[in-house]
Amino acid sequence: MILASSKAAQSTSAATAPRNDWREQFRQSFTDPAELLLALELQDLTSQLSADVRRFPMRVPRAYVARMRLGDRTDPLLRQVLPLSAEDQITPGYRLDAVGDHMARTAQGVLQKYHGRALLIATGSCAINCRYCFRRHYPYSEDTAATAGWQQAVRRIAEDASITEVILSGGDPLVLSTHKLRELGDALASIPHVRRLRIHTRLPVVLPARVDAELCDWVRSLNQRVIIVVHVNHAQEIDNDVSVACQHLLSAGASLLNQAVLLKGVNDDPRTLIALSERLIDIGVLPYYLHQLDQVQGAAHFAVDDARARSLMTLLRRQLPGYLVPRLVREIEGEPSKTPLTDGQLT
C-alpha cells in the first residue's frame, strides 16, 4: 500500500481538534469538493465534479482523507466520496427508492422487510456521504425513529412479539450522541422479545475517535446481544486507529461483521477483495456480505455486472478459507431476505 505523504497527512488532519473529540472532527470534515481536491493536489479534476452537489452534499472526515494517496485520481477512497458529473446522468432502471424502503415503513422511522427484524432509521446524518448510497434520496427530514424520544418506534416493536432483533441504521446511528442512544437502549430493555441489537455504522472506520469510553460503556451495559456491522470496501480504509476502535468494541462485548459493496474502480478485482478479507480478520472483523450495487439513481457508474461478480467470487473461494469469503447478495424489493447470487441467479 502507498500511504499518503506527510504533506498530505498534515494538510488533511484534524490536528486543530483534540484527538479524541469526535464531534469537533465531525465539524471539521471536508464539505467542499474543490477544497478536497486542492488538499490532495488534484485540482485538475475540478471540471469533472457534479454540477449540483446540494442534492446530496459531500462530507468526508479529515481522518479518512489522510488515508488517501496524494495526487492519485484513481485512489479507491477518493472515488467513494468525490461527487462526479456521472451522478447527474439519469440512468434507466435506476430509482430514487432502490430497495423499497417506503413500502416497508410500518411506523415513524421503522422499516420491516424481513421476519423477526425491525430496522430503525435512527438519523439522517452520516459522518461520510458515500456516493453510491442507496438512501441518498431518502426523506430523512420527514422520517426518523428518534423523533419524540423513540416513542412510536419502540411502541411498534413492543406490540410485535415476532421481532427478536432491532437494527439501527440511517444515516449512521453513531452520529447520535451516546446519551440519545442510551435512551433507546433503556426503552428496548423493557421489551423481553428483543434479544439482539444490531448497529450498522461507518463511523468506527471513517471517524474512529467516535469509539470513545462512553460509547463502549453503553455497548457493555446493553442487555441484548450486540452485533456491530461496519462498512469497509477496501483494505486501505483500515489504519491503526480503525484497528484500535474495533478492539475497543470487541472488548465491550460486541460481535463485529463487515458488509462491503462491490464497486467499479474501487474493489472489483480479486487481489483487492482478498486483501480486504485478510485485513478485516486481522482486526477481529468477520466478512459478512458483499453487496451488488443497489440501483439508486446517481450511482450507475459504480455498477459491476453479475458475470464479473461471479468470476470474482470464484477466485475468492479458491484462495481464501470459507469463513473469509463474504456472501455475494443483492437486495430485491419484496423478497423475504437478501438474495444470494448463485450461478443460476446471475444475469
Rosetta silent file (secondary structure, phi, psi, omega in degrees, C-alpha in Angstrom):
SEQUENCE: MILASSKAAQSTSAATAPRNDWREQFRQSFTDPAELLLALELQDLTSQLSADVRRFPMRVPRAYVARMRLGDRTDPLLRQVLPLSAEDQITPGYRLDAVGDHMARTAQGVLQKYHGRALLIATGSCAINCRYCFRRHYPYSEDTAATAGWQQAVRRIAEDASITEVILSGGDPLVLSTHKLRELGDALASIPHVRRLRIHTRLPVVLPARVDAELCDWVRSLNQRVIIVVHVNHAQEIDNDVSVACQHLLSAGASLLNQAVLLKGVNDDPRTLIALSERLIDIGVLPYYLHQLDQVQGAAHFAVDDARARSLMTLLRRQLPGYLVPRLVREIEGEPSKTPLTDGQLT
SCORE:     score description
SCORE:     0.000 S_00000001
   1 L     0.000  136.537  175.392    0.000    0.000    0.000 S_00000001
   2 L   -95.140  114.322 -176.561    1.257    3.506   -0.811 S_00000001
   3 L   -81.471  157.167  175.223    0.460    5.703    2.143 S_00000001
   4 L   -59.932  142.903  179.828   -0.409    9.375    1.935 S_00000001
   5 L   -68.349  164.346 -179.882    2.675   11.558    2.123 S_00000001
   6 H   -62.424  -32.678  177.386    3.395   13.523    5.280 S_00000001
   7 H   -61.997  -43.780  179.150    2.432   16.692    3.388 S_00000001
   8 H   -67.306  -41.342 -179.002   -0.999   15.275    2.606 S_00000001
   9 H   -61.600  -39.267 -179.934   -1.432   13.977    6.127 S_00000001
  10 H   -68.803  -38.443 -175.404   -0.650   17.402    7.555 S_00000001
  11 H   -74.799  -20.274 -175.632   -2.990   19.215    5.195 S_00000001
  12 H  -114.830    5.099 -176.325   -5.933   16.899    5.879 S_00000001
  13 L   -77.824  165.689  174.486   -5.509   16.097    9.536 S_00000001
  14 L   -99.697   43.027 -171.714   -7.804   17.175   12.358 S_00000001
  15 L   -64.278  -23.477 -179.196   -4.799   18.483   14.236 S_00000001
  16 L   -79.759   -8.425  177.383   -6.631   21.553   15.470 S_00000001
  17 L  -107.938  147.342  173.395   -9.115   19.355   17.346 S_00000001
  18 L   -54.728  140.212 -173.766   -8.314   17.149   20.319 S_00000001
  19 L   -56.804  -32.074 -176.272   -7.570   13.681   19.024 S_00000001
  20 L   -99.337    7.337 -179.145  -10.444   12.141   20.991 S_00000001
  21 L   -92.309   86.459 -174.258  -13.006   14.881   20.289 S_00000001
  22 H   -67.175  -31.024  179.994  -15.033   13.162   17.606 S_00000001
  23 H   -65.039  -41.294  178.379  -17.667   15.914   17.477 S_00000001
  24 H   -67.819  -38.941  176.394  -15.056   18.528   16.574 S_00000001
  25 H   -62.607  -38.265  176.697  -13.547   16.187   13.992 S_00000001
  26 H   -60.856  -45.442 -178.364  -17.030   15.728   12.550 S_00000001
  27 H   -65.760  -29.487 -177.207  -17.480   19.505   12.289 S_00000001
  28 L   -87.941    8.799  179.831  -14.107   19.910   10.565 S_00000001
  29 L   -59.279  153.040  171.666  -14.954   17.437    7.787 S_00000001
  30 E   -69.356  130.240  175.037  -14.429   18.420    4.164 S_00000001
  31 L  -126.101   -6.839  179.360  -17.709   19.590    2.628 S_00000001
  32 L  -108.926  112.713 -178.634  -16.354   21.483   -0.412 S_00000001
  33 H   -56.139  -38.474 -179.536  -15.208   19.167   -3.239 S_00000001
  34 H   -64.721  -37.587  177.677  -12.845   21.803   -4.631 S_00000001
  35 H   -65.891  -39.722  177.455  -11.172   22.174   -1.227 S_00000001
  36 H   -62.831  -45.469  179.811  -10.730   18.419   -1.004 S_00000001
  37 H   -64.129  -36.154  177.228   -9.139   18.265   -4.443 S_00000001
  38 H   -63.595  -42.830 -179.791   -6.799   21.129   -3.537 S_00000001
  39 H   -63.861  -29.875 -178.950   -5.671   19.278   -0.403 S_00000001
  40 L   -97.288    7.376 -179.335   -4.919   16.187   -2.493 S_00000001
  41 L    56.122   46.311  179.835   -3.221   18.180   -5.292 S_00000001
  42 L  -128.277   39.312 -176.676   -5.872   17.073   -7.778 S_00000001
  43 H   -59.719  -22.443 -178.985   -7.244   20.440   -8.890 S_00000001
  44 H   -67.298  -13.890  178.143   -7.380   19.176  -12.488 S_00000001
  45 H   -85.248   -4.848 -175.182  -10.410   17.054  -11.513 S_00000001
  46 H   -57.600  -36.718 -178.698  -12.477   20.135  -10.638 S_00000001
  47 H   -68.026  -13.887 -178.411  -14.021   20.233  -14.130 S_00000001
  48 H   -97.537    3.871 -177.443  -15.364   16.686  -13.594 S_00000001
  49 E   -73.113  155.265  175.366  -17.347   17.495  -10.456 S_00000001
  50 L   -57.775  145.450 -178.429  -21.125   17.169  -10.223 S_00000001
  51 L   -77.161  -19.415 -176.390  -22.981   20.321  -11.258 S_00000001
  52 L  -141.568   82.086 -179.719  -25.306   20.235   -8.236 S_00000001
  53 H   -72.899  -16.231 -177.640  -23.740   18.844   -5.078 S_00000001
  54 H   -62.274  -28.811 -179.718  -26.531   20.393   -2.992 S_00000001
  55 H   -63.299  -35.794  178.269  -28.857   17.488   -3.824 S_00000001
  56 L  -147.069   86.197 -170.929  -26.507   15.113   -1.997 S_00000001
  57 L   -61.154  153.861  174.399  -23.762   17.135   -0.284 S_00000001
  58 L   -83.007  139.107  169.885  -20.229   15.890    0.140 S_00000001
  59 L  -146.599  126.235 -179.634  -18.958   15.158    3.646 S_00000001
  60 E  -143.477  118.526  176.484  -15.624   13.467    4.362 S_00000001
  61 L   -63.055  145.877 -179.104  -13.794   13.402    7.733 S_00000001
  62 H   -66.145  -28.717  177.245  -10.186   14.539    7.567 S_00000001
  63 H   -63.292  -32.212  178.306   -9.080   11.355    9.320 S_00000001
  64 H   -77.017  -41.756  179.531  -10.397    9.437    6.297 S_00000001
  65 H   -61.515  -33.548 -179.512   -8.859   11.806    3.759 S_00000001
  66 L   -61.993  -15.971  177.667   -5.455   11.315    5.436 S_00000001
  67 L   -91.284   -3.640  179.283   -5.532    7.700    4.159 S_00000001
  68 L   -81.324  156.044 -178.975   -5.887    8.812    0.547 S_00000001
  69 L   -89.184  125.581 -178.539   -2.892    8.903   -1.789 S_00000001
  70 L   -60.824  128.238  175.175   -1.680   12.366   -2.665 S_00000001
  71 L    75.711    9.794 -176.572   -2.091   13.198   -6.355 S_00000001
  72 L  -106.174  104.309 -178.875   -3.762    9.882   -7.244 S_00000001
  73 L   -70.278  -14.417  178.922   -7.005   10.375   -9.156 S_00000001
  74 L   -98.069    8.260 -177.613   -7.665    6.613   -9.012 S_00000001
  75 L   -54.770  128.802 -174.659   -7.452    6.399   -5.224 S_00000001
  76 H   -68.593  -23.391  176.759  -10.182    3.945   -4.103 S_00000001
  77 H   -78.306  -42.149  177.990  -11.134    6.028   -1.072 S_00000001
  78 H   -60.685  -42.179 -177.707  -11.435    9.229   -3.067 S_00000001
  79 H   -59.770  -31.541 -178.178  -13.629    7.518   -5.658 S_00000001
  80 H   -71.941  -21.294 -170.672  -16.140    6.573   -2.959 S_00000001
  81 H  -121.532  -12.792 -174.878  -16.691   10.157   -1.796 S_00000001
  82 L   -85.542  121.207 -179.408  -15.995   12.567   -4.672 S_00000001
  83 L   -76.645  107.357 -176.817  -19.197   13.818   -6.376 S_00000001
  84 E  -100.427  164.182 -178.121  -18.565   13.481  -10.111 S_00000001
  85 H   -63.149  -20.467  177.332  -20.635   14.610  -13.083 S_00000001
  86 H   -59.654  -25.531  178.522  -21.594   10.960  -13.727 S_00000001
  87 H   -67.488  -21.835 -175.696  -24.037   11.343  -10.820 S_00000001
  88 H   -81.448  -10.042 -177.463  -26.020   13.886  -12.811 S_00000001
  89 L   -80.938  137.122  175.791  -26.925   11.400  -15.543 S_00000001
  90 L   -87.586  121.859 -175.481  -30.381    9.802  -15.464 S_00000001
  91 L  -111.280  122.106  177.681  -29.975    6.040  -15.911 S_00000001
  92 L   -56.749  137.628  179.632  -32.937    3.841  -16.983 S_00000001
  93 L    90.696  -13.027  178.157  -33.765    1.203  -14.374 S_00000001
  94 L   -98.031  139.577 -169.990  -32.240    3.203  -11.523 S_00000001
  95 E  -125.612  167.655  173.806  -34.669    4.638   -8.978 S_00000001
  96 L   -74.454  -38.623  176.813  -34.865    7.100   -6.089 S_00000001
  97 L  -109.898   89.034 -168.074  -36.056    4.310   -3.760 S_00000001
  98 L   -73.085  -25.647 -172.234  -33.845    1.483   -4.937 S_00000001
  99 L  -125.126   16.656  174.709  -34.801   -1.204   -2.406 S_00000001
 100 L    74.632   33.719  179.411  -38.428   -0.473   -1.495 S_00000001
 101 L   -62.107  -41.682 -174.868  -37.859    1.337    1.790 S_00000001
 102 H   -63.045  -38.943 -179.844  -41.056    3.376    1.507 S_00000001
 103 H   -70.903  -19.157 -176.681  -43.259    0.304    1.114 S_00000001
 104 H   -92.583   -0.963 -176.460  -41.639   -1.296    4.173 S_00000001
 105 E   -71.695  129.307  179.999  -42.427    1.560    6.567 S_00000001
 106 E  -120.982  -12.402  177.257  -44.635    0.472    9.492 S_00000001
 107 E  -164.585  178.879 -179.614  -44.184    3.369   11.957 S_00000001
 108 L   -56.552  109.337  177.483  -42.186    6.575   12.386 S_00000001
 109 L    71.780   16.992 -178.528  -38.722    5.640   11.185 S_00000001
 110 E  -115.240  125.951  175.128  -39.425    1.887   11.300 S_00000001
 111 E  -115.803  134.779  177.121  -38.900   -0.423    8.319 S_00000001
 112 L  -130.201  105.131  179.409  -39.894   -4.095    8.386 S_00000001
 113 L  -109.016  -31.923 -171.155  -38.793   -6.153    5.394 S_00000001
 114 L  -125.293  147.475 -177.040  -37.733   -9.447    6.930 S_00000001
 115 L   -57.919  134.913  172.509  -39.267  -11.749    9.519 S_00000001
 116 L    82.937   -2.143 -176.078  -38.158  -11.164   13.101 S_00000001
 117 E  -129.461  142.212  172.508  -36.330   -7.909   12.428 S_00000001
 118 E  -126.618  130.855  179.866  -37.205   -4.230   12.617 S_00000001
 119 E  -103.755  129.602  178.433  -34.903   -1.571   11.190 S_00000001
 120 E  -104.062  126.233  170.250  -34.908    1.875   12.738 S_00000001
 121 E   -77.837   92.663 -170.475  -33.912    4.909   10.697 S_00000001
 122 E   -71.689  -34.838 -178.187  -32.097    6.399   13.668 S_00000001
 123 E  -163.075  160.990  174.942  -30.958    9.607   11.964 S_00000001
 124 L   -93.609   -5.414 -175.543  -30.455   11.081    8.532 S_00000001
 125 L   -88.012  147.731  172.489  -26.898   12.215    9.271 S_00000001
 126 L  -132.154  155.832  173.010  -23.696   10.422    8.312 S_00000001
 127 L   -79.112  -18.898  179.079  -20.065   11.209    9.027 S_00000001
 128 L  -144.731  138.159  179.040  -19.347   10.451    5.375 S_00000001
 129 L  -103.772   97.097  179.703  -21.610   10.641    2.337 S_00000001
 130 L   -71.144  133.630 -171.653  -20.757    7.675    0.131 S_00000001
 131 L   -71.448  -14.760  179.303  -21.661    8.492   -3.445 S_00000001
 132 L   -98.764   10.435 -173.519  -23.262    5.063   -4.054 S_00000001
 133 L   -56.801  128.142 -177.643  -25.554    5.329   -1.003 S_00000001
 134 L   -76.086  -12.194  176.265  -28.887    3.599   -1.646 S_00000001
 135 L  -108.719   26.311 -178.079  -30.649    6.072    0.693 S_00000001
 136 L   -65.468  -18.885  178.763  -29.201    9.211   -0.884 S_00000001
 137 L  -109.160    9.706 -174.896  -32.761   10.296   -1.779 S_00000001
 138 L   -68.821  140.036 -178.606  -34.483    9.170    1.447 S_00000001
 139 L   -81.515   69.464 -175.499  -36.767   11.829    3.067 S_00000001
 140 H   -60.608  -32.502 -178.138  -34.960   11.877    6.396 S_00000001
 141 H   -62.436  -20.991 -178.241  -36.464   15.219    7.395 S_00000001
 142 H  -101.175  -15.420 -165.687  -39.854   13.500    7.499 S_00000001
 143 L  -151.157   90.409  169.783  -38.989   10.103    8.900 S_00000001
 144 L  -135.290  145.765 -174.583  -36.549    9.165   11.677 S_00000001
 145 L   -72.165  -22.345 -177.757  -37.181    6.843   14.592 S_00000001
 146 L   -73.215  -10.573  179.408  -35.501    9.131   17.153 S_00000001
 147 H   -55.767  135.408  177.969  -38.362   11.629   16.786 S_00000001
 148 H    56.489   42.454  174.189  -40.185   12.212   20.091 S_00000001
 149 H    65.198   32.392  175.977  -37.758   10.113   22.099 S_00000001
 150 H    69.292    8.286 -167.586  -38.196    6.946   20.003 S_00000001
 151 H   -59.625  -50.308 -176.821  -41.761    6.526   21.364 S_00000001
 152 H   -65.796  -39.925 -179.584  -43.604    5.469   18.209 S_00000001
 153 H   -64.754  -45.880 -178.907  -40.790    3.166   17.084 S_00000001
 154 H   -65.534  -37.680  178.560  -40.482    1.464   20.471 S_00000001
 155 H   -62.598  -42.401  179.190  -44.248    1.054   20.712 S_00000001
 156 H   -61.341  -43.275  179.783  -44.336   -0.668   17.337 S_00000001
 157 H   -66.684  -41.435 -179.122  -41.601   -3.102   18.393 S_00000001
 158 H   -64.076  -30.067 -177.053  -43.245   -3.822   21.744 S_00000001
 159 H   -79.795  -12.944 -175.208  -46.529   -4.679   20.013 S_00000001
 160 L  -117.835   99.025 -176.180  -44.958   -7.308   17.736 S_00000001
 161 L   -69.537  -10.082  178.126  -43.618  -10.298   19.660 S_00000001
 162 L   -77.032  -14.278 -177.493  -42.116  -11.753   16.480 S_00000001
 163 L   -82.101  110.531  178.188  -39.413   -9.061   16.482 S_00000001
 164 L  -106.615  -11.469 -178.490  -36.312  -10.512   18.135 S_00000001
 165 E  -136.794  132.065  175.251  -33.740   -8.191   16.577 S_00000001
 166 E  -109.869  131.679 -178.386  -33.661   -4.414   16.230 S_00000001
 167 E  -111.509  123.439  174.805  -31.345   -2.905   13.620 S_00000001
 168 E   -93.876  122.413 -179.041  -30.108    0.667   13.966 S_00000001
 169 E  -138.140 -158.403 -178.949  -29.402    2.209   10.593 S_00000001
 170 E   175.692 -134.648   22.609  -29.821    5.563    8.939 S_00000001
 171 L    39.078 -165.235  179.153  -27.923    7.675    8.095 S_00000001
 172 L  -126.905  116.288 -174.985  -25.478    6.438   10.693 S_00000001
 173 H   -59.779  -27.683 -177.356  -26.774    5.775   14.209 S_00000001
 174 H   -78.875   -1.067  168.296  -23.410    6.506   15.838 S_00000001
 175 H   -70.043  -26.860  176.885  -23.668   10.131   14.707 S_00000001
 176 L   -67.104  152.887  175.799  -26.186   10.422   17.536 S_00000001
 177 L   -65.056  154.495  177.326  -24.885   11.255   20.990 S_00000001
 178 H   -63.300  -31.417  176.086  -24.351    8.347   23.334 S_00000001
 179 H   -60.210  -42.743  179.322  -26.990    9.914   25.581 S_00000001
 180 H   -66.571  -40.448  177.689  -29.525    9.617   22.754 S_00000001
 181 H   -64.975  -36.789  179.306  -28.505    6.013   22.088 S_00000001
 182 H   -64.699  -34.372  175.211  -28.834    5.231   25.771 S_00000001
 183 H   -55.235  -47.580 -179.340  -32.435    6.483   25.633 S_00000001
 184 H   -66.560  -44.830  179.770  -33.204    3.845   23.029 S_00000001
 185 H   -58.072  -41.337  178.971  -31.297    1.112   24.863 S_00000001
 186 H   -64.932  -38.993 -179.612  -33.231    1.804   28.040 S_00000001
 187 H   -68.427  -41.472 -179.369  -36.536    1.660   26.175 S_00000001
 188 H   -70.613  -25.388 -178.246  -35.689   -1.613   24.421 S_00000001
 189 L   -61.366  -23.454 -178.914  -34.510   -3.190   27.688 S_00000001
 190 L   -88.191    1.118 -178.703  -38.129   -3.413   28.811 S_00000001
 191 L  -105.671  104.802 -171.086  -39.179   -5.470   25.756 S_00000001
 192 L   -65.889  -26.804 -176.268  -38.472   -9.132   26.551 S_00000001
 193 L   -81.866   -6.581  175.998  -38.746  -10.470   22.985 S_00000001
 194 L   -87.576  108.158 -175.216  -35.914   -8.231   21.700 S_00000001
 195 L  -103.108  -19.555 -176.975  -32.804  -10.382   22.108 S_00000001
 196 E  -135.699  143.521  172.822  -30.358   -8.698   19.748 S_00000001
 197 E  -120.075  120.539  179.844  -29.400   -5.155   18.836 S_00000001
 198 E  -110.351  134.163 -177.548  -27.614   -4.734   15.518 S_00000001
 199 E  -120.245  118.566  176.395  -25.871   -1.461   14.651 S_00000001
 200 E   -97.527  117.698 -172.033  -24.955   -0.642   11.049 S_00000001
 201 L  -149.240  148.694  174.032  -22.275    2.035   11.105 S_00000001
 202 L  -106.868  -11.576 -171.503  -19.388    3.504    9.144 S_00000001
 203 H   -62.053  -40.541  178.131  -18.066    5.683   11.998 S_00000001
 204 H   -58.974  -19.783 -179.488  -15.514    3.244   13.509 S_00000001
 205 H   -93.933  -49.119 -173.549  -13.917    3.279   10.046 S_00000001
 206 H   -89.781  -21.780  179.431  -14.228    6.873    8.863 S_00000001
 207 L  -144.594   68.864 -171.960  -14.135    8.594   12.274 S_00000001
 208 H   -61.019  -18.178  176.821  -12.639    6.077   14.745 S_00000001
 209 H   -62.460  -19.048  178.279  -12.477    8.692   17.512 S_00000001
 210 H   -62.359  -26.102 -179.276  -16.256    8.137   17.868 S_00000001
 211 L   -83.005   78.007 -178.305  -15.478    4.855   19.625 S_00000001
 212 L  -101.562  179.843 -176.243  -14.773    6.503   22.965 S_00000001
 213 H   -61.787  -38.195 -179.081  -15.084    5.231   26.537 S_00000001
 214 H   -63.923  -43.863  179.096  -18.658    6.488   26.869 S_00000001
 215 H   -63.747  -44.435 -179.332  -19.809    4.618   23.761 S_00000001
 216 H   -64.578  -36.548  176.597  -18.074    1.409   24.853 S_00000001
 217 H   -63.285  -38.553  177.557  -19.629    1.670   28.305 S_00000001
 218 H   -65.220  -46.280  178.689  -23.049    1.924   26.661 S_00000001
 219 H   -58.372  -43.603 -178.338  -22.416   -1.129   24.481 S_00000001
 220 H   -64.808  -30.080 -175.126  -21.199   -3.054   27.528 S_00000001
 221 H   -81.929  -14.550 -174.797  -24.326   -2.107   29.519 S_00000001
 222 L   -67.951  142.122 -179.484  -26.875   -3.383   26.987 S_00000001
 223 L   -92.723   -0.679  173.280  -28.819   -6.477   27.972 S_00000001
 224 L   -97.137  160.198  171.340  -29.232   -7.615   24.358 S_00000001
 225 E   -68.507  133.243 -175.560  -26.571   -9.334   22.268 S_00000001
 226 E  -109.452  124.404  174.607  -24.847   -6.575   20.285 S_00000001
 227 E  -117.985  123.633  178.069  -23.719   -7.050   16.682 S_00000001
 228 E  -109.336  120.423  179.494  -21.951   -4.135   15.015 S_00000001
 229 E  -103.941  109.291  178.019  -21.822   -4.254   11.231 S_00000001
 230 E   -90.095  174.190 -175.566  -19.164   -1.931    9.880 S_00000001
 231 L  -133.878  102.355  177.633  -18.747   -0.961    6.245 S_00000001
 232 L  -126.186  128.740 -179.677  -15.301   -1.284    4.672 S_00000001
 233 L  -105.288  -16.622 -173.487  -14.830   -1.623    0.923 S_00000001
 234 L  -150.337  141.170 -177.876  -11.035   -1.529    0.647 S_00000001
 235 H   -60.343  -26.171  179.688   -8.138   -2.513    2.931 S_00000001
 236 H   -63.507  -19.118  178.438   -6.678    0.986    2.570 S_00000001
 237 H   -72.718  -15.143 -174.086   -9.540    2.245    4.754 S_00000001
 238 L  -100.417  109.774  172.805   -8.135    0.377    7.756 S_00000001
 239 L  -113.383 -172.797 -176.098   -5.363    2.149    9.645 S_00000001
 240 H   -62.705  -37.725  179.335   -4.154    1.733   13.221 S_00000001
 241 H   -63.164  -38.461  177.307   -6.887    3.994   14.634 S_00000001
 242 H   -65.483  -42.739  178.266   -9.566    1.860   12.977 S_00000001
 243 H   -59.656  -45.151 -179.968   -7.945   -1.283   14.370 S_00000001
 244 H   -63.976  -42.235  179.060   -7.889    0.180   17.880 S_00000001
 245 H   -59.920  -42.640  179.328  -11.531    1.271   17.619 S_00000001
 246 H   -65.782  -38.482  178.295  -12.555   -2.258   16.621 S_00000001
 247 H   -63.182  -38.791  177.891  -10.573   -3.747   19.507 S_00000001
 248 H   -63.192  -42.277  179.684  -12.416   -1.455   21.930 S_00000001
 249 H   -66.593  -39.608  176.087  -15.793   -2.571   20.564 S_00000001
 250 H   -62.603  -42.368 -179.998  -14.786   -6.227   20.810 S_00000001
 251 H   -65.941  -26.177  177.543  -13.656   -5.680   24.405 S_00000001
 252 L   -80.084   -3.027  175.624  -17.059   -4.131   25.146 S_00000001
 253 L   101.907    4.849 -179.807  -18.683   -7.419   24.114 S_00000001
 254 L   -83.451  149.762  167.280  -19.835   -6.652   20.578 S_00000001
 255 E   -92.723  139.831 -176.021  -19.512   -9.032   17.641 S_00000001
 256 E  -116.630  126.831  176.052  -18.094   -7.329   14.545 S_00000001
 257 E  -124.061  160.161  175.433  -19.096   -8.077   10.963 S_00000001
 258 E  -123.458  137.717  167.432  -18.342   -6.263    7.724 S_00000001
 259 E  -119.471  133.989  179.040  -20.538   -5.555    4.766 S_00000001
 260 E  -120.221  164.720  173.651  -18.986   -4.189    1.599 S_00000001
 261 E  -117.982  134.793  177.416  -20.381   -3.063   -1.731 S_00000001
 262 L   -75.822  117.426 -170.809  -18.853   -4.239   -4.993 S_00000001
 263 L  -128.885  127.573  177.863  -17.826   -1.003   -6.711 S_00000001
 264 L   -62.123  130.338  178.561  -16.284   -0.425  -10.117 S_00000001
 265 L    81.390    0.726  179.328  -12.902    1.207   -9.779 S_00000001
 266 L  -117.210  -55.088 -174.369  -12.765    0.603   -6.026 S_00000001
 267 L  -143.473   22.845 -175.233  -12.682   -3.118   -5.258 S_00000001
 268 L   -89.722   48.162  171.318  -13.690   -5.006   -8.421 S_00000001
 269 L  -146.509  151.003 -170.922  -10.570   -7.152   -8.636 S_00000001
 270 H   -64.691  -38.640 -178.310   -9.661  -10.316   -6.732 S_00000001
 271 H   -62.408  -39.092  179.538   -6.451   -9.089   -5.111 S_00000001
 272 H   -65.396  -43.995 -179.424   -8.262   -6.126   -3.580 S_00000001
 273 H   -68.934  -36.686  177.049  -11.088   -8.285   -2.197 S_00000001
 274 H   -65.324  -45.641  178.596   -8.671  -10.883   -0.836 S_00000001
 275 H   -61.401  -36.851  178.631   -6.609   -8.178    0.872 S_00000001
 276 H   -63.364  -49.738 -179.393   -9.787   -6.724    2.355 S_00000001
 277 H   -60.066  -42.421 -177.921  -10.919  -10.031    3.887 S_00000001
 278 H   -68.759  -38.058  178.145   -7.477  -10.729    5.312 S_00000001
 279 H   -68.781  -38.593  178.905   -7.125   -7.240    6.782 S_00000001
 280 H   -60.339  -47.995 -177.361  -10.588   -7.428    8.318 S_00000001
 281 H   -67.424  -27.754  176.134   -9.915  -10.675   10.151 S_00000001
 282 H   -60.222  -31.485 -178.267   -6.605   -9.233   11.381 S_00000001
 283 L  -103.400   11.267  173.525   -8.577   -6.606   13.324 S_00000001
 284 L    88.414   20.053 -179.307  -11.281   -9.006   14.509 S_00000001
 285 L  -112.899  129.486 -178.459  -13.980   -8.309   11.909 S_00000001
 286 E   -93.059  126.995  174.457  -15.619  -11.168   10.019 S_00000001
 287 E   -59.622  134.566 -171.775  -16.514  -10.612    6.339 S_00000001
 288 E  -121.320  -67.882 -179.651  -20.311  -10.913    6.067 S_00000001
 289 E  -123.274  145.005  162.184  -21.850   -9.528    2.873 S_00000001
 290 E  -118.225  109.189 -174.311  -20.548   -8.292   -0.456 S_00000001
 291 E   -87.333  135.238  162.131  -23.491   -6.415   -1.955 S_00000001
 292 L   -70.134  146.010 -174.737  -24.160   -5.933   -5.603 S_00000001
 293 L   -55.616  130.162  170.783  -24.858   -2.231   -6.115 S_00000001
 294 L   -71.867  135.866 -171.548  -28.382   -1.114   -5.286 S_00000001
 295 L   -82.418   70.477  178.988  -29.751    0.582   -8.390 S_00000001
 296 E   -95.401  137.878 -178.729  -30.192    4.046   -6.936 S_00000001
 297 L   -58.485  129.057 -179.356  -30.308    6.997   -9.292 S_00000001
 298 L   105.949   -5.709 -175.200  -26.925    8.721   -9.384 S_00000001
 299 L  -121.667    9.641 -172.966  -24.754    5.664   -8.721 S_00000001
 300 H   -61.268  -26.360 -178.041  -24.809    3.734  -12.012 S_00000001
 301 H   -70.614   -7.991  176.148  -21.134    4.478  -12.716 S_00000001
 302 H   -93.358   -4.906 -170.313  -20.208    2.186   -9.804 S_00000001
 303 L   -68.894  138.348  173.363  -22.023   -0.868  -11.214 S_00000001
 304 L  -116.890  128.809 -175.449  -20.183   -4.162  -11.773 S_00000001
 305 L   -70.661  159.165 -173.337  -22.034   -6.686  -13.948 S_00000001
 306 H   -63.614  -34.538  179.318  -23.093  -10.016  -12.497 S_00000001
 307 H   -62.892  -41.746  177.154  -20.773  -12.073  -14.692 S_00000001
 308 H   -65.444  -41.490  178.904  -17.791  -10.165  -13.331 S_00000001
 309 H   -60.870  -42.767  178.755  -19.112  -10.550   -9.778 S_00000001
 310 H   -62.605  -42.183  179.257  -19.432  -14.309  -10.245 S_00000001
 311 H   -62.676  -42.187  178.992  -15.879  -14.540  -11.561 S_00000001
 312 H   -61.896  -43.519 -178.472  -14.533  -12.592   -8.590 S_00000001
 313 H   -66.803  -35.555  176.228  -16.293  -14.835   -6.082 S_00000001
 314 H   -60.550  -43.377  179.421  -14.925  -17.969   -7.788 S_00000001
 315 H   -67.110  -37.677  177.712  -11.399  -16.608   -7.384 S_00000001
 316 H   -63.624  -43.248 -178.641  -12.015  -15.691   -3.739 S_00000001
 317 H   -64.271  -29.769  179.713  -13.268  -19.186   -2.924 S_00000001
 318 H   -74.570  -25.151 -170.729  -10.133  -20.684   -4.461 S_00000001
 319 H  -114.211   -9.165 -178.251   -7.764  -18.535   -2.419 S_00000001
 320 L  -123.059  150.254  169.632   -9.449  -17.912    0.923 S_00000001
 321 L   -63.725  153.571 -172.916  -10.792  -20.140    3.689 S_00000001
 322 H   -55.188  -35.690 -176.648  -14.572  -20.256    3.637 S_00000001
 323 H   -72.115  -10.634  177.043  -15.058  -18.028    6.668 S_00000001
 324 H  -101.228    4.153  178.502  -13.238  -15.191    4.880 S_00000001
 325 L   -98.400  111.177  178.847  -15.431  -15.323    1.769 S_00000001
 326 L   -68.393  158.046  176.790  -18.338  -12.862    2.087 S_00000001
 327 E   -82.828  124.788  177.244  -21.727  -13.799    0.689 S_00000001
 328 E   -80.399  119.902 -174.133  -22.455  -12.093   -2.614 S_00000001
 329 E  -138.272  163.366  171.756  -26.016  -10.802   -2.387 S_00000001
 330 E  -133.010  142.107  173.300  -28.487   -8.393   -3.907 S_00000001
 331 L   -92.424  125.089 -179.495  -31.423   -6.735   -2.184 S_00000001
 332 L  -120.153  125.838 -177.996  -34.611   -7.126   -4.203 S_00000001
 333 L   -54.995  130.317  176.347  -37.750   -5.265   -3.216 S_00000001
 334 L    90.190  -12.850  178.706  -40.405   -7.579   -1.805 S_00000001
 335 L   -77.000  149.607 -175.254  -38.148  -10.600   -1.292 S_00000001
 336 L   -77.900   -1.821  178.477  -38.172  -12.154    2.232 S_00000001
 337 L  -162.183  172.112  169.034  -34.365  -11.951    2.546 S_00000001
 338 L   -60.819  145.343 -176.367  -31.259  -10.747    0.772 S_00000001
 339 E   -98.205  112.786  175.836  -30.921  -12.769   -2.438 S_00000001
 340 E   -64.868  138.369 -179.166  -27.689  -14.802   -2.763 S_00000001
 341 L   -94.285   84.171  174.843  -26.281  -14.523   -6.254 S_00000001
 342 L   -82.423  171.680 -177.026  -25.712  -18.143   -7.186 S_00000001
 343 H   -55.158  -40.139 -177.155  -24.822  -19.169  -10.720 S_00000001
 344 H   -72.406  -15.503 -177.669  -28.473  -19.739  -11.618 S_00000001
 345 H  -103.740   -4.943  179.414  -29.500  -16.284  -10.397 S_00000001
 346 L   -81.723  143.967 -179.136  -26.816  -14.270  -12.113 S_00000001
 347 L  -116.115    0.000    0.000  -27.748  -12.445  -15.290 S_00000001
